C-alpha cells in the first residue's frame, strides 16, 4: 500500500501533534518538567543578558534540550511501569530509579555547564559594576 505525498504529510503532521501532546501532558502533570521550564527560561534570559558566544549557546541549547528529552523519557518509563503493575516489584522500582538517575546525572551536567559558562560572565559583570560605582 503506497501512501501519496498528501497522506505522508498528514501522517507527519499527526506525529508532530502526538509529540506536542506528550510535551503538553508532561508540562501539566510533571512538577519537574515545570521546574526545568522555569530554569530554562531563566538561563535563556541570562544568555541574552550576558551576550554569550555562539559556542556557549550551543552548550546551553544541548543542555536544555537534553534535560527535557530525558525528563520525557523518565515520565514515559514511569507511566509504562505503572501501567504494567500496581503492586510493588523490585524490578519496577529499579526501572523507575534508573530513569530518574539518568535525569539527575544530566541535570548535574547541565548545572556544571551553566557554572562554566555563566560564572565568568557574572564575575566580569560584578567587577564592572563595582568599578563603575567607585
N, CA, C and O atoms as CSV, one atom per row, in Angstrom:
chain,resi,resn,atom,element,x,y,z
A,1,UNK,N,N,0.840,-1.173,0.000
A,1,UNK,CA,C,0.000,0.000,0.000
A,1,UNK,C,C,0.886,1.239,0.000
A,1,UNK,O,O,1.587,1.494,0.979
A,2,UNK,N,N,0.867,2.001,-1.067
A,2,UNK,CA,C,1.658,3.218,-1.161
A,2,UNK,C,C,0.839,4.409,-0.697
A,2,UNK,O,O,-0.331,4.571,-1.043
A,3,UNK,N,N,1.501,5.234,0.102
A,3,UNK,CA,C,0.835,6.465,0.510
A,3,UNK,C,C,1.273,7.559,-0.449
A,3,UNK,O,O,2.448,7.663,-0.799
A,4,UNK,N,N,0.311,8.376,-0.869
A,4,UNK,CA,C,0.713,9.506,-1.704
A,4,UNK,C,C,1.286,10.604,-0.816
A,4,UNK,O,O,1.246,10.499,0.410
A,5,UNK,N,N,1.816,11.650,-1.429
A,5,UNK,CA,C,2.515,12.690,-0.668
A,5,UNK,C,C,1.584,13.397,0.315
A,5,UNK,O,O,2.026,13.817,1.384
A,6,UNK,N,N,0.311,13.533,-0.029
A,6,UNK,CA,C,-0.644,14.164,0.889
A,6,UNK,C,C,-0.829,13.324,2.141
A,6,UNK,O,O,-0.835,13.854,3.252
A,7,UNK,N,N,-0.980,12.012,1.968
A,7,UNK,CA,C,-1.140,11.122,3.120
A,7,UNK,C,C,0.109,11.120,3.992
A,7,UNK,O,O,0.016,11.062,5.218
A,8,UNK,N,N,1.278,11.185,3.360
A,8,UNK,CA,C,2.527,11.224,4.123
A,8,UNK,C,C,2.621,12.519,4.919
A,8,UNK,O,O,3.067,12.516,6.067
A,9,UNK,N,N,2.206,13.616,4.314
A,9,UNK,CA,C,2.246,14.907,5.008
A,9,UNK,C,C,1.287,14.904,6.195
A,9,UNK,O,O,1.621,15.392,7.275
A,10,UNK,N,N,0.095,14.353,5.987
A,10,UNK,CA,C,-0.884,14.265,7.073
A,10,UNK,C,C,-0.353,13.375,8.188
A,10,UNK,O,O,-0.502,13.701,9.366
A,11,UNK,N,N,0.257,12.269,7.830
A,11,UNK,CA,C,0.839,11.351,8.812
A,11,UNK,C,C,1.946,12.037,9.607
A,11,UNK,O,O,2.040,11.870,10.823
A,12,UNK,N,N,2.781,12.808,8.918
A,12,UNK,CA,C,3.859,13.529,9.587
A,12,UNK,C,C,3.296,14.573,10.551
A,12,UNK,O,O,3.779,14.711,11.675
A,13,UNK,N,N,2.281,15.301,10.111
A,13,UNK,CA,C,1.662,16.305,10.979
A,13,UNK,C,C,1.017,15.653,12.206
A,13,UNK,O,O,1.069,16.206,13.304
A,14,UNK,N,N,0.413,14.485,12.019
A,14,UNK,CA,C,-0.168,13.771,13.162
A,14,UNK,C,C,0.913,13.375,14.155
A,14,UNK,O,O,0.711,13.482,15.365
A,15,UNK,N,N,2.062,12.917,13.657
A,15,UNK,CA,C,3.133,12.515,14.567
A,15,UNK,C,C,3.664,13.720,15.346
A,15,UNK,O,O,3.992,13.595,16.526
A,16,UNK,N,N,3.753,14.885,14.698
A,16,UNK,CA,C,4.147,16.100,15.413
A,16,UNK,C,C,3.097,16.451,16.468
A,16,UNK,O,O,3.429,16.862,17.579
A,17,UNK,N,N,1.836,16.281,16.101
A,17,UNK,CA,C,0.748,16.569,17.032
A,17,UNK,C,C,0.833,15.674,18.262
A,17,UNK,O,O,0.648,16.138,19.387
A,18,UNK,N,N,1.113,14.395,18.049
A,18,UNK,CA,C,1.246,13.469,19.175
A,18,UNK,C,C,2.416,13.873,20.072
A,18,UNK,O,O,2.310,13.827,21.298
A,19,UNK,N,N,3.521,14.265,19.460
A,19,UNK,CA,C,4.694,14.679,20.231
A,19,UNK,C,C,4.389,15.918,21.057
A,19,UNK,O,O,4.749,15.986,22.232
A,20,UNK,N,N,3.730,16.897,20.451
A,20,UNK,CA,C,3.373,18.119,21.185
A,20,UNK,C,C,2.384,17.826,22.303
A,20,UNK,O,O,2.445,18.448,23.364
A,21,UNK,N,N,1.476,16.888,22.079
A,21,UNK,CA,C,0.543,16.475,23.133
A,21,UNK,C,C,1.305,15.852,24.295
A,21,UNK,O,O,0.972,16.095,25.455
A,22,UNK,N,N,2.321,15.053,23.998
A,22,UNK,CA,C,3.135,14.456,25.053
A,22,UNK,C,C,3.863,15.511,25.866
A,22,UNK,O,O,3.909,15.429,27.094
A,23,UNK,N,N,4.431,16.499,25.194
A,23,UNK,CA,C,5.133,17.574,25.891
A,23,UNK,C,C,4.163,18.354,26.768
A,23,UNK,O,O,4.457,18.656,27.925
A,24,UNK,N,N,3.001,18.678,26.202
A,24,UNK,CA,C,1.976,19.411,26.951
A,24,UNK,C,C,1.526,18.610,28.175
A,24,UNK,O,O,1.389,19.164,29.265
A,25,UNK,N,N,1.301,17.329,27.999
A,25,UNK,CA,C,0.899,16.465,29.107
A,25,UNK,C,C,1.944,16.479,30.210
A,25,UNK,O,O,1.613,16.601,31.389
A,26,UNK,N,N,3.203,16.356,29.824
A,26,UNK,CA,C,4.282,16.355,30.817
A,26,UNK,C,C,4.353,17.691,31.554
A,26,UNK,O,O,4.559,17.718,32.767
A,27,UNK,N,N,4.185,18.795,30.831
A,27,UNK,CA,C,4.233,20.107,31.484
A,27,UNK,C,C,3.083,20.283,32.470
A,27,UNK,O,O,3.253,20.907,33.518
A,28,UNK,N,N,1.913,19.737,32.140
A,28,UNK,CA,C,0.750,19.867,33.019
A,28,UNK,C,C,0.815,18.913,34.213
A,28,UNK,O,O,0.313,19.236,35.289
A,29,UNK,N,N,1.427,17.748,34.032
A,29,UNK,CA,C,1.336,16.722,35.076
A,29,UNK,C,C,2.621,16.509,35.870
A,29,UNK,O,O,2.584,15.937,36.960
A,30,UNK,N,N,3.749,16.958,35.342
A,30,UNK,CA,C,5.024,16.674,35.999
A,30,UNK,C,C,5.655,17.948,36.557
A,30,UNK,O,O,6.023,18.853,35.808
A,31,UNK,N,N,5.774,18.004,37.881
A,31,UNK,CA,C,6.353,19.161,38.557
A,31,UNK,C,C,7.764,19.444,38.045
A,31,UNK,O,O,8.122,20.597,37.803
A,32,UNK,N,N,8.564,18.390,37.879
A,32,UNK,CA,C,9.949,18.592,37.443
A,32,UNK,C,C,10.038,19.205,36.049
A,32,UNK,O,O,10.959,19.972,35.770
A,33,UNK,N,N,9.100,18.877,35.182
A,33,UNK,CA,C,9.099,19.491,33.847
A,33,UNK,C,C,8.852,20.995,33.960
A,33,UNK,O,O,9.474,21.785,33.250
A,34,UNK,N,N,7.949,21.384,34.847
A,34,UNK,CA,C,7.677,22.816,35.040
A,34,UNK,C,C,8.895,23.515,35.639
A,34,UNK,O,O,9.206,24.650,35.275
A,35,UNK,N,N,9.584,22.838,36.556
A,35,UNK,CA,C,10.807,23.409,37.128
A,35,UNK,C,C,11.858,23.580,36.037
A,35,UNK,O,O,12.493,24.630,35.941
A,36,UNK,N,N,12.041,22.550,35.216
A,36,UNK,CA,C,13.010,22.643,34.118
A,36,UNK,C,C,12.643,23.781,33.165
A,36,UNK,O,O,13.525,24.485,32.672
A,37,UNK,N,N,11.357,23.963,32.904
A,37,UNK,CA,C,10.917,25.035,32.018
A,37,UNK,C,C,11.268,26.401,32.608
A,37,UNK,O,O,11.804,27.260,31.908
A,38,UNK,N,N,10.970,26.604,33.884
A,38,UNK,CA,C,11.274,27.891,34.517
A,38,UNK,C,C,12.780,28.159,34.550
A,38,UNK,O,O,13.225,29.269,34.257
A,39,UNK,N,N,13.552,27.147,34.907
A,39,UNK,CA,C,15.009,27.310,34.923
A,39,UNK,C,C,15.519,27.605,33.514
A,39,UNK,O,O,16.393,28.453,33.336
A,40,UNK,N,N,14.985,26.919,32.528
A,40,UNK,CA,C,15.411,27.135,31.139
A,40,UNK,C,C,15.116,28.558,30.682
A,40,UNK,O,O,15.937,29.181,30.009
A,41,UNK,N,N,13.957,29.065,31.045
A,41,UNK,CA,C,13.617,30.454,30.696
A,41,UNK,C,C,14.607,31.412,31.351
A,41,UNK,O,O,15.059,32.368,30.720
A,42,UNK,N,N,14.944,31.157,32.613
A,42,UNK,CA,C,15.927,31.981,33.307
A,42,UNK,C,C,17.294,31.922,32.643
A,42,UNK,O,O,17.964,32.943,32.488
A,43,UNK,N,N,17.701,30.721,32.253
A,43,UNK,CA,C,19.001,30.543,31.588
A,43,UNK,C,C,19.018,31.270,30.252
A,43,UNK,O,O,20.011,31.911,29.907
A,44,UNK,N,N,17.940,31.177,29.505
A,44,UNK,CA,C,17.868,31.867,28.207
A,44,UNK,C,C,17.928,33.382,28.411
A,44,UNK,O,O,18.605,34.078,27.655
A,45,UNK,N,N,17.229,33.896,29.422
A,45,UNK,CA,C,17.291,35.334,29.720
A,45,UNK,C,C,18.711,35.758,30.094
A,45,UNK,O,O,19.191,36.793,29.632
A,46,UNK,N,N,19.385,34.960,30.928
A,46,UNK,CA,C,20.776,35.256,31.301
A,46,UNK,C,C,21.683,35.190,30.086
A,46,UNK,O,O,22.614,35.985,29.959
A,47,UNK,N,N,21.421,34.254,29.199
A,47,UNK,CA,C,22.236,34.115,27.995
A,47,UNK,C,C,22.148,35.367,27.136
A,47,UNK,O,O,23.156,35.837,26.608
A,48,UNK,N,N,20.933,35.911,26.995
A,48,UNK,CA,C,20.776,37.158,26.247
A,48,UNK,C,C,21.433,38.314,26.975
A,48,UNK,O,O,22.129,39.122,26.360
A,49,UNK,N,N,21.220,38.399,28.284
A,49,UNK,CA,C,21.766,39.490,29.088
A,49,UNK,C,C,23.283,39.557,28.977
A,49,UNK,O,O,23.851,40.636,28.809
A,50,UNK,N,N,23.936,38.403,29.072
A,50,UNK,CA,C,25.394,38.358,29.033
A,50,UNK,C,C,25.958,38.239,27.620
A,50,UNK,O,O,27.176,38.194,27.445
A,51,UNK,N,N,25.099,38.189,26.618
A,51,UNK,CA,C,25.529,38.067,25.217
A,51,UNK,C,C,26.559,36.957,25.056
A,51,UNK,O,O,27.676,37.183,24.590
A,52,UNK,N,N,26.158,35.753,25.454
A,52,UNK,CA,C,27.088,34.626,25.385
A,52,UNK,C,C,27.438,34.324,23.928
A,52,UNK,O,O,26.700,34.690,23.012
A,53,UNK,N,N,28.556,33.661,23.729
A,53,UNK,CA,C,29.037,33.357,22.376
A,53,UNK,C,C,28.176,32.273,21.719
A,53,UNK,O,O,27.364,31.624,22.378
A,54,UNK,N,N,28.369,32.092,20.424
A,54,UNK,CA,C,27.645,31.038,19.704
A,54,UNK,C,C,27.970,29.658,20.260
A,54,UNK,O,O,27.083,28.816,20.395
A,55,UNK,N,N,29.222,29.429,20.577
A,55,UNK,CA,C,29.612,28.140,21.147
A,55,UNK,C,C,28.931,27.919,22.507
A,55,UNK,O,O,28.456,26.822,22.798
A,56,UNK,N,N,28.892,28.956,23.320
A,56,UNK,CA,C,28.207,28.840,24.606
A,56,UNK,C,C,26.715,28.578,24.404
A,56,UNK,O,O,26.111,27.794,25.137
A,57,UNK,N,N,26.124,29.241,23.404
A,57,UNK,CA,C,24.709,28.994,23.090
A,57,UNK,C,C,24.485,27.525,22.734
A,57,UNK,O,O,23.490,26.924,23.142
A,58,UNK,N,N,25.413,26.955,21.973
A,58,UNK,CA,C,25.265,25.548,21.593
A,58,UNK,C,C,25.211,24.654,22.830
A,58,UNK,O,O,24.378,23.751,22.911
A,59,UNK,N,N,26.090,24.905,23.783
A,59,UNK,CA,C,26.082,24.105,25.011
A,59,UNK,C,C,24.801,24.323,25.809
A,59,UNK,O,O,24.247,23.375,26.367
A,60,UNK,N,N,24.333,25.559,25.865
A,60,UNK,CA,C,23.087,25.861,26.582
A,60,UNK,C,C,21.918,25.134,25.922
A,60,UNK,O,O,21.095,24.533,26.612
A,61,UNK,N,N,21.840,25.183,24.608
A,61,UNK,CA,C,20.745,24.532,23.881
A,61,UNK,C,C,20.783,23.018,24.080
A,61,UNK,O,O,19.745,22.394,24.303
A,62,UNK,N,N,21.976,22.426,23.999
A,62,UNK,CA,C,22.099,20.976,24.204
A,62,UNK,C,C,21.710,20.608,25.639
A,62,UNK,O,O,21.050,19.593,25.862
A,63,UNK,N,N,22.114,21.424,26.601
A,63,UNK,CA,C,21.765,21.140,27.998
A,63,UNK,C,C,20.253,21.220,28.206
A,63,UNK,O,O,19.671,20.345,28.847
A,64,UNK,N,N,19.620,22.249,27.676
A,64,UNK,CA,C,18.174,22.410,27.837
A,64,UNK,C,C,17.426,21.304,27.091
A,64,UNK,O,O,16.539,20.664,27.655
A,65,UNK,N,N,17.778,21.082,25.843
A,65,UNK,CA,C,17.109,20.034,25.067
A,65,UNK,C,C,17.303,18.658,25.670
A,65,UNK,O,O,16.377,17.846,25.687
A,66,UNK,N,N,18.491,18.394,26.161
A,66,UNK,CA,C,18.777,17.098,26.772
A,66,UNK,C,C,17.974,16.851,28.037
A,66,UNK,O,O,17.460,15.753,28.247
A,67,UNK,N,N,17.865,17.861,28.874
A,67,UNK,CA,C,17.145,17.655,30.133
A,67,UNK,C,C,15.649,17.460,29.869
A,67,UNK,O,O,15.007,16.641,30.527
A,68,UNK,N,N,15.094,18.206,28.912
A,68,UNK,CA,C,13.683,17.998,28.575
A,68,UNK,C,C,13.464,16.611,27.985
A,68,UNK,O,O,12.499,15.929,28.330
A,69,UNK,N,N,14.356,16.200,27.099
A,69,UNK,CA,C,14.219,14.877,26.479
A,69,UNK,C,C,14.299,13.768,27.517
A,69,UNK,O,O,13.477,12.851,27.511
A,70,UNK,N,N,15.269,13.842,28.395
A,70,UNK,CA,C,15.402,12.805,29.418
A,70,UNK,C,C,14.232,12.810,30.398
A,70,UNK,O,O,13.788,11.754,30.849
A,71,UNK,N,N,13.743,13.985,30.720
A,71,UNK,CA,C,12.591,14.051,31.626
A,71,UNK,C,C,11.355,13.418,30.971
A,71,UNK,O,O,10.571,12.744,31.639
A,72,UNK,N,N,11.189,13.637,29.683
A,72,UNK,CA,C,10.075,12.999,28.969
A,72,UNK,C,C,10.233,11.485,28.954
A,72,UNK,O,O,9.262,10.760,29.168
A,73,UNK,N,N,11.446,11.000,28.704
A,73,UNK,CA,C,11.684,9.554,28.730
A,73,UNK,C,C,11.456,8.981,30.129
A,73,UNK,O,O,10.874,7.906,30.273
A,74,UNK,N,N,11.907,9.687,31.143
A,74,UNK,CA,C,11.694,9.251,32.522
A,74,UNK,C,C,10.199,9.134,32.818
A,74,UNK,O,O,9.754,8.153,33.414
A,75,UNK,N,N,9.439,10.124,32.404
A,75,UNK,CA,C,7.992,10.102,32.621
A,75,UNK,C,C,7.353,8.945,31.870
A,75,UNK,O,O,6.470,8.273,32.402
A,76,UNK,N,N,7.792,8.705,30.635
A,76,UNK,CA,C,7.246,7.589,29.857
A,76,UNK,C,C,7.541,6.257,30.538
A,76,UNK,O,O,6.670,5.391,30.608
A,77,UNK,N,N,8.749,6.090,31.035
A,77,UNK,CA,C,9.100,4.843,31.738
A,77,UNK,C,C,8.243,4.675,32.983
A,77,UNK,O,O,7.746,3.583,33.256
A,78,UNK,N,N,8.070,5.753,33.736
A,78,UNK,CA,C,7.226,5.670,34.934
A,78,UNK,C,C,5.797,5.260,34.573
A,78,UNK,O,O,5.195,4.429,35.254
A,79,UNK,N,N,5.260,5.841,33.504
A,79,UNK,CA,C,3.885,5.520,33.095
A,79,UNK,C,C,3.764,4.056,32.676
A,79,UNK,O,O,2.804,3.382,33.050
A,80,UNK,N,N,4.720,3.566,31.912
A,80,UNK,CA,C,4.675,2.183,31.451
A,80,UNK,C,C,4.771,1.223,32.640
A,80,UNK,O,O,4.029,0.243,32.711
A,81,UNK,N,N,5.672,1.501,33.559
A,81,UNK,CA,C,5.809,0.652,34.740
A,81,UNK,C,C,4.508,0.659,35.541
A,81,UNK,O,O,4.048,-0.392,35.989
A,82,UNK,N,N,3.915,1.844,35.723
A,82,UNK,CA,C,2.652,1.935,36.457
A,82,UNK,C,C,1.526,1.203,35.740
A,82,UNK,O,O,0.637,0.642,36.382
A,83,UNK,N,N,1.563,1.208,34.411
A,83,UNK,CA,C,0.547,0.518,33.623
A,83,UNK,C,C,0.665,-0.999,33.775
A,83,UNK,O,O,-0.341,-1.705,33.837
A,84,UNK,N,N,1.884,-1.481,33.833
A,84,UNK,CA,C,2.118,-2.920,33.884
A,84,UNK,C,C,1.794,-3.520,35.243
A,84,UNK,O,O,1.244,-4.618,35.331
A,85,UNK,N,N,2.139,-2.792,36.305
A,85,UNK,CA,C,1.910,-3.361,37.632
A,85,UNK,C,C,1.505,-2.286,38.630
A,85,UNK,O,O,2.070,-1.192,38.658
A,86,UNK,N,N,0.521,-2.621,39.443
A,86,UNK,CA,C,0.132,-1.737,40.535
A,86,UNK,C,C,0.791,-2.182,41.836
A,86,UNK,O,O,0.840,-1.435,42.813
A,87,UNK,N,N,1.295,-3.408,41.828
A,87,UNK,CA,C,1.951,-3.950,43.019
A,87,UNK,C,C,3.418,-3.551,43.019
A,87,UNK,O,O,4.012,-3.277,41.976
A,88,UNK,N,N,3.984,-3.526,44.225
A,88,UNK,CA,C,5.410,-3.246,44.345
A,88,UNK,C,C,6.192,-4.410,43.757
A,88,UNK,O,O,5.918,-5.574,44.048
A,89,UNK,N,N,7.152,-4.081,42.939
A,89,UNK,CA,C,8.055,-5.097,42.402
A,89,UNK,C,C,9.445,-4.475,42.356
A,89,UNK,O,O,9.597,-3.344,41.894
A,90,UNK,N,N,10.468,-5.201,42.831
A,90,UNK,CA,C,11.807,-4.621,42.857
A,90,UNK,C,C,12.316,-4.181,41.477
A,90,UNK,O,O,13.021,-3.178,41.371
A,91,UNK,N,N,11.966,-4.918,40.432
A,91,UNK,CA,C,12.416,-4.525,39.091
A,91,UNK,C,C,11.695,-3.263,38.608
A,91,UNK,O,O,12.286,-2.442,37.907
A,92,UNK,N,N,10.436,-3.110,38.977
A,92,UNK,CA,C,9.704,-1.887,38.626
A,92,UNK,C,C,10.350,-0.689,39.316
A,92,UNK,O,O,10.530,0.368,38.711
A,93,UNK,N,N,10.691,-0.866,40.578
A,93,UNK,CA,C,11.369,0.205,41.318
A,93,UNK,C,C,12.711,0.529,40.682
A,93,UNK,O,O,13.063,1.699,40.531
A,94,UNK,N,N,13.464,-0.503,40.308
A,94,UNK,CA,C,14.758,-0.266,39.668
A,94,UNK,C,C,14.606,0.493,38.359
A,94,UNK,O,O,15.380,1.407,38.074
A,95,UNK,N,N,13.617,0.119,37.565
A,95,UNK,CA,C,13.394,0.808,36.286
A,95,UNK,C,C,13.130,2.291,36.519
A,95,UNK,O,O,13.704,3.140,35.838
A,96,UNK,N,N,12.270,2.602,37.473
A,96,UNK,CA,C,11.960,3.998,37.779
A,96,UNK,C,C,13.184,4.721,38.342
A,96,UNK,O,O,13.468,5.855,37.959
A,97,UNK,N,N,13.901,4.069,39.245
A,97,UNK,CA,C,15.080,4.690,39.849
A,97,UNK,C,C,16.186,4.927,38.820
A,97,UNK,O,O,16.853,5.962,38.849
A,98,UNK,N,N,16.379,3.976,37.920
A,98,UNK,CA,C,17.398,4.132,36.885
A,98,UNK,C,C,17.070,5.309,35.963
A,98,UNK,O,O,17.948,6.103,35.624
A,99,UNK,N,N,15.817,5.413,35.568
A,99,UNK,CA,C,15.409,6.521,34.703
A,99,UNK,C,C,15.573,7.857,35.428
A,99,UNK,O,O,16.040,8.833,34.841
A,100,UNK,N,N,15.191,7.897,36.700
A,100,UNK,CA,C,15.362,9.123,37.482
A,100,UNK,C,C,16.843,9.448,37.647
A,100,UNK,O,O,17.232,10.616,37.634
A,101,UNK,N,N,17.662,8.422,37.801
A,101,UNK,CA,C,19.105,8.633,37.910
A,101,UNK,C,C,19.690,9.242,36.655
A,101,UNK,O,O,20.581,10.088,36.730
A,102,UNK,N,N,19.199,8.822,35.507
A,102,UNK,CA,C,19.679,9.391,34.238
A,102,UNK,C,C,19.361,10.883,34.167
A,102,UNK,O,O,20.197,11.685,33.750
A,103,UNK,N,N,18.153,11.245,34.576
A,103,UNK,CA,C,17.773,12.661,34.589
A,103,UNK,C,C,18.666,13.429,35.558
A,103,UNK,O,O,19.132,14.525,35.247
A,104,UNK,N,N,18.901,12.850,36.728
A,104,UNK,CA,C,19.707,13.508,37.752
A,104,UNK,C,C,21.135,13.758,37.264
A,104,UNK,O,O,21.678,14.847,37.450
A,105,UNK,N,N,21.735,12.753,36.644
A,105,UNK,CA,C,23.101,12.914,36.126
A,105,UNK,C,C,23.141,14.009,35.066
A,105,UNK,O,O,24.057,14.832,35.057
A,106,UNK,N,N,22.160,14.024,34.180
A,106,UNK,CA,C,22.153,15.046,33.135
A,106,UNK,C,C,21.897,16.424,33.726
A,106,UNK,O,O,22.472,17.411,33.266
A,107,UNK,N,N,21.043,16.501,34.740
A,107,UNK,CA,C,20.784,17.783,35.396
A,107,UNK,C,C,22.067,18.313,36.046
A,107,UNK,O,O,22.362,19.504,35.951
A,108,UNK,N,N,22.826,17.437,36.702
A,108,UNK,CA,C,24.105,17.857,37.285
A,108,UNK,C,C,25.063,18.327,36.196
A,108,UNK,O,O,25.772,19.319,36.368
A,109,UNK,N,N,25.078,17.610,35.075
A,109,UNK,CA,C,25.919,18.008,33.945
A,109,UNK,C,C,25.509,19.384,33.429
A,109,UNK,O,O,26.364,20.215,33.126
A,110,UNK,N,N,24.201,19.625,33.330
A,110,UNK,CA,C,23.701,20.924,32.871
A,110,UNK,C,C,24.101,22.035,33.839
A,110,UNK,O,O,24.448,23.136,33.412
A,111,UNK,N,N,24.052,21.754,35.131
A,111,UNK,CA,C,24.474,22.748,36.129
A,111,UNK,C,C,25.962,23.063,35.960
A,111,UNK,O,O,26.361,24.226,36.007
A,112,UNK,N,N,26.774,22.035,35.764
A,112,UNK,CA,C,28.214,22.250,35.564
A,112,UNK,C,C,28.454,23.083,34.310
A,112,UNK,O,O,29.287,23.989,34.318
A,113,UNK,N,N,27.735,22.786,33.240
A,113,UNK,CA,C,27.839,23.583,32.011
A,113,UNK,C,C,27.474,25.033,32.310
A,113,UNK,O,O,28.163,25.955,31.873
A,114,UNK,N,N,26.386,25.231,33.057
A,114,UNK,CA,C,25.962,26.588,33.420
A,114,UNK,C,C,27.006,27.326,34.231
A,114,UNK,O,O,27.265,28.506,33.994
A,115,UNK,N,N,27.608,26.636,35.190
A,115,UNK,CA,C,28.648,27.263,36.013
A,115,UNK,C,C,29.838,27.671,35.140
A,115,UNK,O,O,30.340,28.790,35.247
A,116,UNK,N,N,30.278,26.764,34.286
A,116,UNK,CA,C,31.429,27.057,33.423
A,116,UNK,C,C,31.137,28.241,32.504
A,116,UNK,O,O,32.010,29.078,32.272
A,117,UNK,N,N,29.914,28.312,31.981
A,117,UNK,CA,C,29.569,29.393,31.056
A,117,UNK,C,C,29.300,30.703,31.792
A,117,UNK,O,O,29.822,31.744,31.394
A,118,UNK,N,N,28.499,30.676,32.854
A,118,UNK,CA,C,27.989,31.918,33.418
A,118,UNK,C,C,28.839,32.538,34.520
A,118,UNK,O,O,28.804,33.757,34.688
A,119,UNK,N,N,29.598,31.756,35.274
A,119,UNK,CA,C,30.396,32.350,36.352
A,119,UNK,C,C,31.361,33.414,35.827
A,119,UNK,O,O,31.426,34.494,36.416
A,120,UNK,N,N,32.113,33.167,34.751
A,120,UNK,CA,C,32.991,34.238,34.251
A,120,UNK,C,C,32.214,35.495,33.821
A,120,UNK,O,O,32.668,36.615,34.056
A,121,UNK,N,N,31.059,35.311,33.199
A,121,UNK,CA,C,30.241,36.462,32.787
A,121,UNK,C,C,29.737,37.222,34.009
A,121,UNK,O,O,29.754,38.453,34.029
A,122,UNK,N,N,29.291,36.495,35.021
A,122,UNK,CA,C,28.779,37.131,36.240
A,122,UNK,C,C,29.900,37.880,36.949
A,122,UNK,O,O,29.707,39.019,37.373
A,123,UNK,N,N,31.073,37.255,37.085
A,123,UNK,CA,C,32.206,37.915,37.735
A,123,UNK,C,C,32.616,39.180,36.981
A,123,UNK,O,O,32.886,40.213,37.594
A,124,UNK,N,N,32.660,39.096,35.648
A,124,UNK,CA,C,33.005,40.259,34.832
A,124,UNK,C,C,31.988,41.368,35.040
A,124,UNK,O,O,32.355,42.536,35.163
A,125,UNK,N,N,30.709,41.006,35.080
A,125,UNK,CA,C,29.648,41.998,35.270
A,125,UNK,C,C,29.732,42.630,36.654
A,125,UNK,O,O,29.599,43.846,36.789
A,126,UNK,N,N,29.955,41.806,37.693
A,126,UNK,CA,C,30.059,42.320,39.061
A,126,UNK,C,C,31.245,43.264,39.186
A,126,UNK,O,O,31.129,44.335,39.782
A,127,UNK,N,N,32.386,42.873,38.627
A,127,UNK,CA,C,33.561,43.735,38.704
A,127,UNK,C,C,33.352,45.047,37.939
A,127,UNK,O,O,33.793,46.108,38.380
A,128,UNK,N,N,32.686,44.962,36.806
A,128,UNK,CA,C,32.388,46.166,36.033
A,128,UNK,C,C,31.482,47.097,36.824
A,128,UNK,O,O,31.741,48.298,36.897
A,129,UNK,N,N,30.433,46.562,37.411
A,129,UNK,CA,C,29.511,47.368,38.203
A,129,UNK,C,C,30.239,47.956,39.420
A,129,UNK,O,O,30.040,49.120,39.765
A,130,UNK,N,N,31.075,47.149,40.061
A,130,UNK,CA,C,31.809,47.590,41.243
A,130,UNK,C,C,32.744,48.743,40.905
A,130,UNK,O,O,32.772,49.749,41.613
A,131,UNK,N,N,33.516,48.600,39.815
A,131,UNK,CA,C,34.480,49.639,39.468
A,131,UNK,C,C,33.813,50.895,38.917
A,131,UNK,O,O,34.367,51.988,39.028
A,132,UNK,N,N,32.646,50.750,38.332
A,132,UNK,CA,C,31.904,51.938,37.882
A,132,UNK,C,C,31.390,52.693,39.095
A,132,UNK,O,O,31.336,53.923,39.088
A,133,UNK,N,N,31.009,51.958,40.142
A,133,UNK,CA,C,30.470,52.583,41.352
A,133,UNK,C,C,31.547,53.304,42.153
A,133,UNK,O,O,31.243,54.194,42.948
A,134,UNK,N,N,32.797,52.922,41.946
A,134,UNK,CA,C,33.884,53.542,42.730
A,134,UNK,C,C,34.260,54.882,42.205
A,134,UNK,O,O,35.152,55.531,42.750
